[in-house]
């Protein structure tokens, strides 16, 4: 805490039962950890190419296909490196020559900028909006790929996934949206994400839900003259995924916790159930902020407000940094605003693992802090 931040002790009876509200890495349920511990010693510390691990990978891939209601000809591709690595893989394997990107926050912009520097691409068109808003595609027959984020983690903007063209691939970064928001597979060709948000696991792994057109594009580019580093070669990732494994050695704990979360979602009712849990929590936060008198949602357009990452602005007389610092001093963690956004706000992750009762307790704690500042 800074020198000027008041030292306040929040009454224990006001605090949430679980104190984690991070936008990633996010809350891991105790049940996931217990299941991982129960899998020892036959799982952790064993070969990822043997049946013990491959059975979990198979269950994970089948569970994701069920969760997202994928058509029979779509495939679940997994690989190491997380979403950042997948951006580079997508540039090498999924864009022929020309692509259009929507940029409306830190992470959607990173993918766009990476593509703009690729020497083998001809045209990279970037449509950008200010933080808190989101732009729309401007379709053109020259583009062979369009790319956007489903949810911008840095700003709390969620944009509905709608295919701009039937003639080009539609690539969707779903890192913070997947599992906490509804999506129609017919609207995307690649829906890719990591497990450290809604799926309550650790990072370092990517999942890409791919349409037949995306798989065909991978094969076409592979057959051409473009050099592709093996680690980023999606044809290798696809081949290994079909064998229920990854090309490189994965973090086995990550896969196990990921699979456990997907199974939990499916057992409870699937994507409609998990996304509704997040929406109930985010609805509470937005309603609370609008009624508070000292806060408001950062995203003005209701249709763009995220159901998984909420960003809340404060009036000038109240410091969002102080709020987060006081919460952290009371062991309520990871409500800090995104560091590069530079706004007087807090950011609250409300992924499906987060209980609504804990979100309600958090807003009660913030009310108490403001009252005592």
C-alpha positions in Angstrom: 0.0 0.0 0.0 1.1 3.5 -0.7 2.0 6.0 2.0 -1.2 8.0 1.5 -3.5 5.0 1.5 -5.6 4.7 4.7 -5.1 1.7 6.9 -8.6 0.2 7.2 -9.5 -3.2 8.6 -12.6 -4.6 7.0 -14.9 -6.6 9.5 -14.5 -10.3 9.0 -18.3 -10.8 8.7 -18.3 -8.6 5.6 -15.6 -10.4 3.7 -16.3 -12.9 0.9 -15.6 -16.6 1.7 -13.3 -16.8 -1.2 -11.1 -13.7 -1.6 -10.0 -14.1 -5.3 -11.4 -11.9 -8.0 -8.5 -12.0 -10.6 -9.0 -11.6 -14.3 -6.5 -14.3 -14.9 -5.0 -16.3 -13.5 -8.3 -16.8 -11.8 -9.8 -18.7 -8.9 -9.1 -22.5 -8.9 -11.8 -24.5 -7.0 -10.7 -26.7 -4.1 -12.4 -29.6 -5.9 -10.1 -29.3 -8.8 -7.0 -29.4 -6.6 -8.4 -32.4 -4.6 -9.1 -34.3 -7.8 -5.5 -33.6 -9.0 -4.1 -34.8 -5.6 -6.2 -38.0 -5.8 -4.8 -38.8 -9.3 -1.3 -39.2 -7.8 1.0 -41.1 -8.1 -0.3 -42.5 -11.4 -0.7 -39.1 -13.1 1.7 -36.4 -12.1 5.3 -37.2 -13.0 4.4 -39.7 -15.7 4.9 -39.6 -19.4 2.4 -37.5 -21.3 2.4 -40.0 -24.2 1.1 -42.8 -22.1 -2.6 -43.9 -21.5 -2.9 -42.4 -18.1 -2.4 -38.9 -19.4 -3.8 -39.4 -22.8 -7.1 -40.5 -21.4 -7.4 -37.2 -19.5 -6.6 -35.3 -22.7 -9.2 -37.3 -24.6 -11.8 -36.5 -22.0 -10.8 -32.8 -22.1 -11.2 -32.7 -25.9 -14.5 -34.5 -25.9 -15.7 -32.4 -23.0 -14.9 -29.2 -24.9 -16.6 -30.4 -28.0 -19.7 -31.1 -26.0 -19.5 -27.9 -24.0 -19.4 -25.7 -27.1 -21.8 -27.9 -29.0 -19.3 -28.3 -31.9 -20.5 -29.7 -35.2 -19.2 -33.2 -35.9 -16.6 -32.0 -38.4 -15.1 -29.4 -36.1 -11.9 -30.4 -34.1 -10.4 -29.5 -30.8 -6.7 -28.7 -31.2 -4.4 -28.3 -28.2 -0.8 -27.2 -27.9 1.7 -25.5 -25.6 2.5 -21.8 -25.3 -0.8 -20.3 -24.5 -2.7 -17.7 -26.5 0.4 -15.5 -27.1 2.0 -18.5 -28.9 -1.2 -19.1 -30.8 -1.2 -15.6 -32.2 2.1 -16.4 -33.9 0.9 -19.8 -34.9 -2.2 -18.3 -36.5 -0.1 -15.8 -38.4 2.0 -18.6 -39.9 -0.8 -21.1 -40.5 -4.2 -19.4 -40.9 -3.7 -16.2 -42.9 -2.8 -16.6 -46.6 -2.1 -13.0 -47.5 -4.6 -10.4 -46.3 -6.5 -10.0 -43.0 -8.6 -7.5 -41.2 -8.3 -7.1 -37.4 -10.5 -5.4 -34.8 -8.4 -3.7 -32.1 -10.2 -2.5 -28.9 -7.8 -3.2 -26.1 -4.4 -4.4 -25.2 -4.7 -8.0 -26.3 -6.6 -7.6 -29.5 -4.1 -5.0 -30.5 -1.1 -7.3 -29.8 -2.4 -9.9 -32.3 -3.0 -7.2 -34.9 0.4 -5.6 -34.4 2.1 -9.0 -34.6 0.5 -9.7 -37.9 1.3 -6.3 -39.3 5.0 -7.1 -39.0 4.9 -10.5 -40.7 7.0 -10.1 -43.8 5.1 -12.8 -45.8 1.6 -11.1 -45.4 0.6 -8.5 -48.0 -2.2 -6.5 -46.3 -3.1 -6.2 -42.7 -6.0 -3.8 -42.0 -6.5 -2.8 -38.4 -9.8 -1.1 -37.3 -9.3 0.4 -33.9 -11.6 1.9 -31.3 -10.9 3.7 -28.0 -10.9 1.6 -24.8 -14.4 1.0 -23.6 -15.8 0.6 -27.1 -15.5 -1.8 -30.0 -15.4 -1.4 -33.8 -17.1 -3.4 -36.5 -15.6 -5.2 -39.5 -15.6 -3.5 -42.9 -15.7 -6.6 -45.1 -13.8 -6.7 -48.4 -13.4 -9.6 -50.8 -9.6 -9.3 -50.6 -9.4 -10.5 -47.0 -8.9 -14.2 -46.5 -9.1 -13.9 -42.7 -10.9 -11.7 -40.1 -9.8 -11.5 -36.5 -11.3 -10.2 -33.3 -11.5 -10.8 -29.6 -14.7 -12.1 -28.0 -13.9 -10.4 -24.7 -11.1 -7.8 -24.2 -9.7 -8.6 -20.8 -8.0 -5.3 -20.4 -11.1 -3.1 -20.7 -14.1 -5.3 -20.0 -15.6 -5.0 -23.5 -17.4 -8.1 -24.9 -18.3 -8.2 -28.6 -20.8 -10.6 -29.9 -19.2 -13.2 -32.3 -20.7 -12.7 -35.8 -19.1 -14.0 -39.0 -18.4 -11.0 -41.4 -17.9 -13.2 -44.5 -18.5 -16.8 -45.7 -15.5 -16.5 -47.9 -12.8 -15.9 -45.3 -11.7 -17.5 -42.0 -13.1 -15.9 -38.8 -10.5 -16.1 -35.9 -11.7 -15.3 -32.4 -9.5 -14.8 -29.4 -11.7 -16.2 -26.6 -9.1 -16.3 -23.8 -11.3 -14.6 -21.2 -14.7 -15.3 -22.8 -14.6 -19.0 -23.4 -16.7 -20.9 -20.8 -18.2 -17.6 -19.4 -20.1 -16.4 -22.5 -22.4 -18.0 -25.1 -21.1 -18.5 -28.7 -22.4 -20.2 -31.8 -19.8 -22.4 -33.5 -21.2 -21.5 -36.9 -20.0 -17.9 -36.4 -16.3 -18.8 -36.1 -13.6 -20.9 -37.8 -11.1 -20.8 -34.9 -12.2 -20.0 -31.3 -9.0 -20.1 -29.3 -8.2 -19.7 -25.6 -6.2 -20.6 -22.6 -7.4 -22.4 -19.4 -6.4 -19.7 -16.9 -9.7 -17.8 -16.9 -13.1 -19.4 -16.9 -11.6 -22.9 -16.7 -9.8 -22.2 -13.4 -6.5 -23.8 -14.4 -2.9 -22.5 -15.1 -1.7 -20.9 -18.3 0.8 -22.2 -20.9 -1.7 -24.3 -22.9 -3.8 -23.3 -25.9 -7.1 -24.8 -27.2 -8.3 -24.0 -30.6 -11.8 -25.1 -31.8 -11.4 -25.4 -35.5 -13.8 -25.7 -38.4 -13.1 -27.8 -41.5 -12.2 -24.6 -43.4 -9.6 -23.7 -40.8 -8.1 -27.3 -41.0 -8.1 -27.0 -44.8 -6.3 -23.7 -44.6 -3.6 -25.2 -42.4 -3.1 -28.0 -45.0 -3.0 -25.5 -47.9 -0.4 -23.3 -46.3 1.7 -26.3 -45.1 1.8 -27.5 -48.7 3.1 -24.2 -49.9 6.6 -22.6 -49.6 6.1 -20.8 -46.3 8.6 -21.8 -43.6 6.9 -22.5 -40.3 8.8 -23.2 -37.1 7.8 -26.7 -35.8 6.7 -25.3 -32.4 4.2 -23.0 -34.2 3.2 -25.5 -36.9 -0.6 -26.1 -36.4 -0.5 -29.2 -38.6 1.8 -30.8 -36.0 -0.5 -29.6 -33.2 -3.5 -31.1 -35.1 -1.7 -34.4 -35.7 -0.8 -34.8 -32.0 -4.2 -33.7 -30.8 -5.8 -36.5 -32.7 -3.4 -38.8 -30.7 -4.7 -37.2 -27.5 -1.3 -35.5 -26.7 0.7 -32.3 -27.3 3.8 -32.0 -29.5 5.9 -30.8 -26.6 5.6 -32.0 -22.9 2.7 -30.1 -21.3 2.1 -29.2 -17.7 0.1 -32.2 -16.5 -1.5 -30.3 -13.6 -2.9 -27.7 -16.0 -4.5 -30.4 -18.2 -6.0 -32.2 -15.2 -7.6 -29.1 -13.6 -8.8 -27.9 -17.0 -10.5 -31.3 -17.7 -12.1 -31.3 -14.2 -13.6 -27.8 -14.8 -15.0 -28.7 -18.2 -16.6 -31.8 -16.7 -18.1 -29.7 -14.0 -19.6 -27.3 -16.5 -21.1 -30.2 -18.5 -22.5 -32.0 -15.5 -24.2 -28.8 -14.3 -25.8 -27.9 -17.6 -23.1 -26.9 -20.1 -22.2 -23.5 -21.5 -25.6 -22.0 -20.8 -25.2 -22.8 -17.1 -21.6 -21.6 -16.8 -22.2 -18.4 -18.8 -25.3 -17.6 -16.7 -23.2 -17.9 -13.5 -20.9 -15.2 -14.8 -23.7 -13.1 -16.0 -25.5 -13.1 -12.7 -22.3 -11.8 -11.0 -21.5 -9.2 -13.6 -25.2 -8.0 -13.6 -24.9 -7.5 -9.8 -21.7 -5.4 -10.1 -23.0 -3.2 -12.9 -26.3 -2.6 -11.0 -24.4 -1.9 -7.8 -22.1 0.6 -9.5 -25.0 2.5 -11.2 -26.8 2.8 -7.9 -23.7 3.7 -5.8 -23.4 7.4 -6.3 -19.6 7.1 -6.5 -19.0 4.6 -9.3 -20.2 3.6 -12.7 -19.5 1.0 -15.4 -16.5 1.9 -17.5 -18.2 0.5 -20.6 -21.1 2.9 -21.5 -22.9 0.7 -24.0 -24.7 -2.0 -22.1 -24.5 -4.4 -25.1 -20.7 -4.3 -24.9 -20.4 -4.9 -21.2 -18.5 -8.0 -20.4 -20.1 -10.8 -18.4 -16.7 -12.1 -17.2 -14.5 -9.1 -16.6 -16.2 -6.0 -15.1 -14.5 -2.6 -15.1 -15.8 0.0 -12.8 -14.8 3.7 -12.7 -14.8 5.9 -9.6 -15.5 9.6 -9.1 -12.3 11.7 -8.9 -12.5 12.0 -5.1 -12.1 8.3 -4.7 -9.0 6.4 -5.8 -9.5 3.1 -7.5 -5.9 2.3 -6.6 -6.6 2.9 -2.9 -9.7 0.7 -3.1 -7.7 -2.2 -4.5 -4.8 -1.6 -2.1 -7.1 -1.6 1.0 -8.9 -4.7 -0.3 -5.5 -6.4 -0.8 -4.3 -5.4 2.7 -7.4 -7.3 3.8 -6.5 -10.3 1.7 -9.2 -9.6 -1.0 -7.0 -9.8 -4.1 -6.6 -8.9 -7.7 -9.2 -6.1 -8.2 -6.6 -3.8 -9.7 -7.3 -2.0 -13.0 -5.3 -3.1 -16.0 -2.0 -1.4 -15.6 -1.7 0.2 -19.1 -5.2 1.5 -19.2 -4.5 4.3 -16.8 -8.1 4.7 -15.5 -9.3 5.4 -12.0 -11.1 2.1 -11.8 -11.1 -1.5 -10.5 -11.4 -4.6 -12.5 -13.3 -7.6 -11.1 -13.1 -11.1 -12.6 -16.4 -13.0 -12.3 -15.6 -16.2 -14.1 -18.0 -19.2 -13.4 -16.0 -20.5 -10.4 -16.7 -17.2 -8.5 -19.8 -17.4 -6.3 -22.4 -14.7 -6.6 -22.5 -14.5 -2.8 -18.8 -13.6 -2.8 -19.3 -10.9 -5.4 -22.1 -9.5 -3.3 -19.8 -9.5 -0.3 -17.1 -7.8 -2.3 -19.4 -4.9 -3.2 -20.5 -4.6 0.4 -16.8 -4.4 1.4 -16.2 -1.6 -1.2 -19.2 0.3 0.2 -17.8 -0.1 3.7 -14.4 1.2 2.5 -15.9 4.3 0.8 -17.9 5.0 3.9 -14.8 5.0 6.0 -12.4 6.9 3.7 
